[in-house]
Amino acid sequence: MAKTILIVDDVGFNIEFETKLIENIIKETGIPMKVDEAHTVEEALKMIDSNDVYDAMIIDMNLPDGSGVEIAKYARQKDPKTRLAALTIYPNEYENERSYFDLFMKKPIMIGPFKQNFLRLLQIG
């Protein structure tokens, strides 16, 4: 059964880059994964509603129509087992929201740390 991943970011390049890194992880691990994308809080909430439960989400914290925290809260209500990562350049600004996330990933996205954190997020290796 493929792992389902939702990437939420308003910057298309970031989504493209993260998707390519995940494709490399798929090749390296042999674990099948399906990646969905959303660019706004509204799109993300619709994706969460219209799909089965996601195994993991990588959520940009600063979106044009709100905060990634809104998405995290909504995802946790649907399924508390969904693994959530916050993606931000300023992780200290979100100290009070840490309880909604399994881990924080720092921008700019660096290949090595992203892969490590992604595998931790999925609880692999």
Order of alpha helices (4+ residues) and beta strands (2+ residues): beta-alpha-beta-alpha-beta-beta-beta-alpha-beta-beta-alpha
